[in-house]
Amino acid sequence: MSSRLSKLIRNENMKIYRRSRTWIMIGILLLAVGLLSGIMKWDESRIDHSNWEQQLEQQNLHMKQELTDNPDSGEEYSSYLTKQIKMNDYYLEHDINPQQLSLWSYVSQSSNLIMLVTILTVVIAADMIAAEFSWGTIKLLLVGPASRSKIMISKYIATLGFAVMLLLLCFAASFAAGGILAGFDGLNQPLLTVSNGMVHESSMIIDTLQTYGFSVVSLIMYVTMAFMISSAFRSSSMAIAFSLLFMLLGNTLSALLSQYSWSKYLLFSNIDLTRYLDSGTPLRPEMTMTFSILILVAYYVVFQFIAWLLFTKRDVAA
Amino acid sequence: MSEAVLQLRNLTKTIGMRKIVDNLTFDVPAGEIFGFLGPNGAGKTTTIRMIVGLISMSKGEAIIKGVSVRSHFELAMTHVGAIVENPEMYKFLTGYQNLIHYARRHNGITKERIKEVVSLLGLQNRIHEKVKRYSLGMRQRLGVAQAILHRPSLLILDEPTNGLDPAGIRELRDYLRKLTKEEGISVIVSSHLLSEMELMCDRVAIIQAGKLVDIRSLQEARSQAQTKIVIEVGDPAAAEQLLSAAMDGSGMTVSGNQLELTADKSAIPHITKLLVASEIEVFGIHAVQKSLEDQFLEITGGEMIV
């Protein structure tokens, strides 16, 4: 039973990776990583690094002055300044130039490209079912000893596989670019954070994986939505157009509508879970991480159910 | 009649108020090329698509080799190979990759089997080329290859000749004959092209407005084909009177000097004798075989599109 499903997944993979379009997408992603890394390196090279220690000391002086001059400028601001001073002291003490990019700077910047990975995967997902109808191959695909549900599952898994492949590629390419541009000796460099008046060292890999992880949540939601749209439309260009439209308009829309309390139930208002981290602010004050996760799960189930219903219950007449 | 490879039981498709397919019940015997014949829109394609699960059944049942399509779809489909209209293949894949794609759905199709089917259909020279460079005829052959890879008991072809040129149609016909002989496959084929069905099928079911009109063996139809006798006489009125009295005058028509009647060829000497004895001048008598086309047109009330 499972071997049959794995064969179906291999079929779907063959149909993804034997198309030249897929390789153009992979090329675009690699190009984007290269471009981003190149620009970062170029930007870094314009800064004069010779007297960074003096600069940091000067900064600290300024900030300390600020703290004593305006003691009532607000809790947030003053704690920000104290943190910054602590960090700078740590840099000076350990002879770390914060302006100098390390391998991990490149890798953590690459998480911005997960948006591109999402767009590329949405294109693939939107095409996954609709293209079979466009090509007319759906008939022979369905007339076989595999139920429609199994065919749908195999297509969904192959789509997620494509997303995972792109994410790994994005990570690996930026890691390689970082290593080449900044040297691989930065590999063990820790992530520095200040809490309770102390500077803490933690793993850069875990922090990067966390950033990737949050982006994967929105990736899965967008891809699942595109997959549903794909089984609703029987033309691939329509499915791709609508999926990208929803995805790109969604964020703007949820920001515009955030003044209305019902907007918290929209998919796009909940899709960015980083809002609930220390550094973020929720779209609406009453929203919490748990609430958003529940809403996302509900949307996920509904998307999958509609996609399944549309794919398995409709007649293939044309 | 040997064991039925396909049984239809009250198969019905209703869309809105309209019954596209209405209570079809019949058996398709094994080892034959069986045709679904009917005018456009008679419900042939809908029937076939219900059998292969592309369209849901509103009522009734299709049973392939004793397995219900409705309740055991996956098992039933292991016995079936199908081409639904023109076989659309993945154009960006090679012919061979397309076959791998279809082979993976079944258990135990070896590389040797794929090779065997490829050479059976004469595709070996171009099997590693992309399908987008194939002609329609070659795609049709690849479609047949895909359908027989898993040695199905039943091959279902829906309007397989649509879009094929006469040479392609002939080629397909030859392959089907070859397959029934060499692989012992039963074939169901639908078409509105009567002349095609006549050349291809052993038996046909005539479907009209979603209903089964008749099932005919074409061999019987050929041997039992009734003859039309055309007689040219000097006095057609007298001849009509004479012959209708003598031969209970089934379907006798008069046009000008010509008298037409339906009778077996063996009746000609008797008719001649009668006419001569009554001193009616006879200018000519000849027998015309009534074509299958005429017979089918009679059955379907002239709606056949040929």
Chai-1 contact restraints between the chains, C-beta under 6 A:
chainA,res_idxA,chainB,res_idxB,connection_type,confidence,min_distance_angstrom,max_distance_angstrom,comment,restraint_id
A,K7,B,R104,contact,1.0,0.0,6.0,A-B,restraint_1
A,N11,B,H101,contact,1.0,0.0,6.0,A-B,restraint_2
A,N11,B,R104,contact,1.0,0.0,6.0,A-B,restraint_3
A,R18,B,L93,contact,1.0,0.0,6.0,A-B,restraint_4
A,R19,B,F92,contact,1.0,0.0,6.0,A-B,restraint_5
A,W135,B,E88,contact,1.0,0.0,6.0,A-B,restraint_6
A,G136,B,E88,contact,1.0,0.0,6.0,A-B,restraint_7
A,T137,B,E88,contact,1.0,0.0,6.0,A-B,restraint_8
A,K139,B,V84,contact,1.0,0.0,6.0,A-B,restraint_9
A,L142,B,L54,contact,1.0,0.0,6.0,A-B,restraint_10
A,V143,B,V52,contact,1.0,0.0,6.0,A-B,restraint_11
A,V143,B,A82,contact,1.0,0.0,6.0,A-B,restraint_12
A,G144,B,M77,contact,1.0,0.0,6.0,A-B,restraint_13
A,G144,B,R105,contact,1.0,0.0,6.0,A-B,restraint_14
A,P145,B,E74,contact,1.0,0.0,6.0,A-B,restraint_15
A,P145,B,M77,contact,1.0,0.0,6.0,A-B,restraint_16
A,P145,B,T78,contact,1.0,0.0,6.0,A-B,restraint_17
A,A146,B,R105,contact,1.0,0.0,6.0,A-B,restraint_18
A,S147,B,E74,contact,1.0,0.0,6.0,A-B,restraint_19
A,D315,B,I55,contact,1.0,0.0,6.0,A-B,restraint_20
A,V316,B,L54,contact,1.0,0.0,6.0,A-B,restraint_21
